[in-house]
């Protein structure tokens, strides 16, 4: 790894100046704190990528490399169509003899911000600078003066067209989805054509197929080429319109400054004071990550939908997709509800359009640019609707109820499947749980994915929660009978609760426990034969809608607390090599607790429900300081475009939405002495944590809007009306604060 590359990253991380013999922080705006390199080296699976993008915009790019340690770049990016994929198309400036479809460069002196990047290529002989808007961008390429200057555009799999005025192209992403590009250069090339066998065929201006490439050659002595381009999912003509609508010139500095202002306005919705510079860097870097997805697909009032393969009018309501809801419903959607209610309403309206366009009216679960991939388990888009309704957002409730109900009742519950319901689903409706296979028992439901398996405990628990959410939506429509039915279904988790072990335990179709059983190391790769990516210790706590009942099942507060404590102290039970070879998502361990996967995010807050909020305060600080850091491995697992970093945002502020669908927040331990949230309605909610520091993590007393507050939670209405929560912090726990039975957060409903 190049030392200059490391230093470039470090320069972004901290800007300090010497003054009067001490280090003092220079004036920094919110976007200056963003370090896109945090997490660019993964602990085990997928790293974060240093994404350049305006908030929730269609155009996203990042360097095409495996992770931060990669020594080579595969050309330069034009658009990333999925936040874990390589760039669609490929763009390669080049100075050399033999032209190729993709030029691989070594690189140096890279600098990335949320709105721009620059990098030196090919042993520092060329430089690329970049800034972007929502659907268009500018590149400025600096060449050596004594060599010919080329630009190569590769469609990768599609078609390309070239002449002296523009290059345009199409890349096919799947059977019904294409992405388009239109590129112009300020400096006129001296030749243009199709790249074949290392040369530019000027007699040809079109090509199709794999690695169809167009190329420009510029006059000898050209040292700078300025390019601008537009992208579209509708057509090449629309890509040109998007370009000319957004960019009137080639002023890359002005474009970067405009992007900087947009990010400062967006990130400035939350202002924090106190804490360390690293705390602020981790906070604003995490906040930036929550705007990676979903993306707005509307282009001048129209949008392409992969859900029916057609172009639609948006009728003034932007269309959003690329939202991995299994991850984002937990905290990213609730965060957006606070700071941008209109956008959240538009996103939910987009879900309903998708359901209609697919023709079955099933709520999507993993809507991407290329359609609904139906990944993971359960249908947690239902939770986003229930949460929106509980918090007063505008939703087409009748249509949403239909889509949510059909998505649960008519689509199979089998993970990673978009098939109609089968016998497993009928079994669930009749018996209230998904049955597990015994060892060596063959699978007999064709809906079950051969790798993802049934995940019977995870699906039973997740569907129980979804059905509680569905009961809330039915209640909003005054459908009393349906609300009562789904509320009853929401207790189905009880059917897999093993009273002898106090775990959720897989059960076969005859109603017998699977034995013998190891909750730490169960069920094949990723524990998928019984759970899903995490083991039984994590899914022991997956009843976010009814924590009070879970406490009761475990025998009361004392035993519940003991079981929680043991989760954080229980050893892996085998070598890390063996554990992670089977459970690669279950990283970021503190005991059996996994900070690296979303089903764990709410677990440290559960102490509040049993009257020991001081332990929540201790655990939250422990998790933030241990696993979320200002360094290249500063995220413990797959970030999933805001799924995990929204936990960091909430927890750093001092509260968290344990139960989307219930308008309440549990209190943790703020990192900052003062935080102000500018809410969607224009009000400001402030959290002041007096004396907060690394040691002073325990709440001694609290007031809400000037009144004594002895509860470990507050309501959404308390927050949205504006006001101030004041927490007095100390270095030793106050074990009496919020410890009474009347002080704990609500379950099922707020009474």
HELIX and SHEET records of a PDB file:
HELIX    1   1 UNK A    3  UNK A   13  1                                  11    
HELIX    2   2 UNK A   30  UNK A   33  5                                   4    
HELIX    3   3 UNK A  236  UNK A  246  1                                  11    
HELIX    4   4 UNK A  252  UNK A  267  1                                  16    
HELIX    5   5 UNK A  277  UNK A  289  1                                  13    
HELIX    6   6 UNK A  325  UNK A  328  1                                   4    
HELIX    7   7 UNK A  332  UNK A  339  1                                   8    
HELIX    8   8 UNK A  341  UNK A  357  1                                  17    
HELIX    9   9 UNK A  381  UNK A  390  1                                  10    
HELIX   10  10 UNK A  397  UNK A  409  1                                  13    
HELIX   11  11 UNK A  423  UNK A  431  1                                   9    
HELIX   12  12 UNK A  456  UNK A  476  1                                  21    
HELIX   13  13 UNK A  480  UNK A  489  1                                  10    
HELIX   14  14 UNK A  492  UNK A  496  5                                   5    
HELIX   15  15 UNK A  525  UNK A  527  5                                   3    
HELIX   16  16 UNK A  536  UNK A  539  1                                   4    
HELIX   17  17 UNK A  547  UNK A  553  1                                   7    
HELIX   18  18 UNK A  557  UNK A  567  1                                  11    
HELIX   19  19 UNK A  576  UNK A  582  1                                   7    
HELIX   20  20 UNK A  598  UNK A  600  5                                   3    
HELIX   21  21 UNK A  603  UNK A  610  5                                   8    
HELIX   22  22 UNK A  613  UNK A  627  1                                  15    
HELIX   23  23 UNK A  645  UNK A  653  1                                   9    
HELIX   24  24 UNK A  716  UNK A  720  1                                   5    
HELIX   25  25 UNK A  741  UNK A  743  5                                   3    
SHEET    1   A 2 UNK A  16  UNK A  19  0                                        
SHEET    2   A 2 UNK A  22  UNK A  25 -1                                        
SHEET    1   B 2 UNK A  52  UNK A  53  0                                        
SHEET    2   B 2 UNK A  60  UNK A  61 -1                                        
SHEET    1   C10 UNK A  72  UNK A  74  0                                        
SHEET    2   C10 UNK A 104  UNK A 113 -1                                        
SHEET    3   C10 UNK A 116  UNK A 121 -1                                        
SHEET    4   C10 UNK A 126  UNK A 132 -1                                        
SHEET    5   C10 UNK A 136  UNK A 142 -1                                        
SHEET    6   C10 UNK A 224  UNK A 232 -1                                        
SHEET    7   C10 UNK A 178  UNK A 185 -1                                        
SHEET    8   C10 UNK A 167  UNK A 172 -1                                        
SHEET    9   C10 UNK A 157  UNK A 162 -1                                        
SHEET   10   C10 UNK A 206  UNK A 210 -1                                        
SHEET    1   D 2 UNK A  79  UNK A  80  0                                        
SHEET    2   D 2 UNK A  87  UNK A  88 -1                                        
SHEET    1   E 5 UNK A  90  UNK A  94  0                                        
SHEET    2   E 5 UNK A 149  UNK A 154 -1                                        
SHEET    3   E 5 UNK A 213  UNK A 218 -1                                        
SHEET    4   E 5 UNK A 191  UNK A 196 -1                                        
SHEET    5   E 5 UNK A 199  UNK A 201 -1                                        
SHEET    1   F 6 UNK A 270  UNK A 273  0                                        
SHEET    2   F 6 UNK A 674  UNK A 678 -1                                        
SHEET    3   F 6 UNK A 684  UNK A 690 -1                                        
SHEET    4   F 6 UNK A 723  UNK A 730  1                                        
SHEET    5   F 6 UNK A 698  UNK A 704 -1                                        
SHEET    6   F 6 UNK A 707  UNK A 708 -1                                        
SHEET    1   G 2 UNK A 295  UNK A 296  0                                        
SHEET    2   G 2 UNK A 320  UNK A 321 -1                                        
SHEET    1   H 2 UNK A 302  UNK A 305  0                                        
SHEET    2   H 2 UNK A 310  UNK A 313 -1                                        
SHEET    1   I 3 UNK A 323  UNK A 324  0                                        
SHEET    2   I 3 UNK A 366  UNK A 368 -1                                        
SHEET    3   I 3 UNK A 371  UNK A 372 -1                                        
SHEET    1   J 2 UNK A 497  UNK A 498  0                                        
SHEET    2   J 2 UNK A 503  UNK A 504 -1                                        
SHEET    1   K 2 UNK A 589  UNK A 590  0                                        
SHEET    2   K 2 UNK A 593  UNK A 594 -1                                        
SHEET    1   L 3 UNK A 655  UNK A 656  0                                        
SHEET    2   L 3 UNK A 664  UNK A 667 -1                                        
SHEET    3   L 3 UNK A 713  UNK A 715 -1                                        
END                                                                             
